[in-house]
Structures are given as C-alpha cells and as structure tokens.
C-alpha cells in the first residue's frame, strides 16, 4: 500500500464458497494492510477524528465528558486554524486528554502547500510499502518462520551472502522451511495425489527421502568424491538442487533418471555456476552514498551559486525523548556588516529530526522576511539534506516541512536568488546548538536577541 490521496479504500471482493489458497492469502494480506496503515494529516483533511488512526498510528483519546455525538462528528479539519496557521489548541484541550493534546500538537501540517491526507505504511521511513518491510513485520508477528527445527540465523546470513545463483539460495531456503512441493507435502495439503516417491515407489516422498533415503540419492552421494553415506550424515549439500531437478523430470516429463543422467545434471549445474561467477558484480549504492565529506552534501535552490552569499545561517534543534518540548535556533552572520544575530523559539516536536527540519524552515522564513536573497544554510542533519535532494526517499515524518522548504526554494528560483542548505560538521553549528539547548531548558540568554 502506498500513499493515497483519497479516503475511500479499494478492497477485494468478499470470499464466496470454496476459494483457492491464493485468494485466501490475498485476503489475509489485505487484512494485515488495513489493520496497520496510518494516516498523515494534510491541510485539507476530511478524516473523522474519532474513527481513523491519525495520531501516531492510533485513534486519539477523547475526554470522558465529551458527548458521543461530538466524538462521531468531529473532523480533523475542525481542529485546524484557517490559512495554515496550525492547530487550534483551545479546541484540542476541550476534546482530548492532555497527553493526546501534546501528541497532536507535535504532528506536522503544511504551512504553504495544500495537501490531502495520505495513507502511510508505518514500517518504512518513506511511508511506502515494500515487500521487505512486509516480510519483516510478519516475521515478528506471526509464525511464518516456524520450522521443524529451530532457525539457524547464522546459516542463513552465510547463505544470503554466498556468490551463487539466487535460485539456489531460494531453493535451500525453501528446503529448510519444508517448502519443497514433494508428493507428501502436496498430499498433506489436500491434493488428491499419492504421496509415494515416483522414483523408487518404496516410501513417501518427503524432503528427507528425496535427498537422503531414496536409492538414487544414496548412490549419488556414495559415488561422489567425498563418498558420503547419506543415511548416516545429516548434512545437506548443494547437490540437493540437482537431485530435485532430476526428480522433477520424473514427475512432470515421465523421464526415469539414472546415475549417468544425474551426473550430467551435476556438470550442467557446475557450468551454470561458473557462468554466473563470470558476470560482473553489480554495484549497489546506498541512498546516502553520494554524501561525501561535510560541506559537499547540499541541496541547492534558485540561481546558480557564485560569489559570496549575503549571510551564513546556522540552524539546529535541541530535543530530548523525555519531553515533547524542543528548542530551535538559528544564528545569522551578515557578511557585509560583519554582524551576528540570533533567533529561536520553543516548539512541540515528536523527534530530533522534526526539530531540525522546523529550525531550517523557520530560519528560511525569517531570512525571507528580512530581505536576504542569497544565503548559505548550515545544518548538522544529514537526513534533512538527503530528504531535500531525494524526495522519493524522504522521511515521511517531516514530509510536509520539506515540501514547505522546497516551496521557499521555488520562490528563490522565480526571483533569481539562491539558497544552499549544506550538511556540515557539528563545530560549524555549535552556536545555534547551544542556543537551541538553552531555549529548550528555559535558560534563554537575553544577549542572544
């Protein structure tokens, strides 16, 4: 499930009669998605406040003295001030418990853009659903990883890191999870077939029988270079894939395999492996791999950068998980007058990242109001700069704030001015950090204003 701008959700048709395992699986997946998605509030919200999960993935708690009719009819839009001015705090205090009010005040809403509500998958940074995040969620909340023997996590880490063909890795993973489509497995799942091994017709075709007990497997193991007695050695090796390949020829093509055929498949598999090794290794770049040294990672808006900016602005936020209050500050060094001035404020923020983003936005609004047209902004927050550079991978918790910063950047482009936001070392934003910390603690030095 990815971001959506409509409140009506498209759902699968209800199951009717006897359905396939695939249809049941799809409905189960839909149930998981619908149970875990959350809403991100837009400036044009149409959500009912007491029905949807929009406060940190939960439905907010109303006060006990609020009538049920009010709870049923209150919309999120009615909790917002007009013209993007923020939350209506007196209205929040009338309706919700104090802890809920504090949490709601920390939810970001757009300042300059008109955005609709968005559906988010809460288990990824970007808010977009991925197969990896879905599997991660299910593996920790269901029994999908259960096996006949405990999982050997070290073994699987080694397996996924091997330079072998992906189909071999997947096969071994399925083998360890008893996921091979053997006759015994298919029969136990209700298919009207015999569970007898089609190769020897002597025993049920289980994974253990195919790879250890069947006469063809026994001969193959003993005739190899290691002379393994498969009935005595519990280890499973790579040749399991090749035996299964020959077994599939028996089941699906009616071709009876002998030792010579299996050895031919072994040689074929070895040749495939060498062909795979001959392929160049694809380079996988992390999303922040282009960061470079401090000062070389930046987001630029407006005209081309040349000459000296009018001002250098340090921005920083100070936040602690023990309180929802955060301090934000910016320190401005004017180049022409060699003067320095500082500004800051205390805000409600749910995270350090949110405080950093708000500090940057407020500093840009302040600079715009004071007629600064060419500015260099210094920040210690790499995620902030990366989010501005790569909108597709931006953290969903500060998406609206980043959009507001881009709006100011677009205005700079239209006015032929420029704004550059650079990731720098902590030392270059030390004054802003100290001021933000003083503001958060209520120790505001008067000389700073």
Order of alpha helices (4+ residues) and beta strands (2+ residues): alpha-beta-alpha-alpha-alpha-beta-alpha-alpha-alpha-alpha-alpha-alpha-alpha-beta-beta-beta-beta-alpha-beta-alpha-alpha-beta-alpha
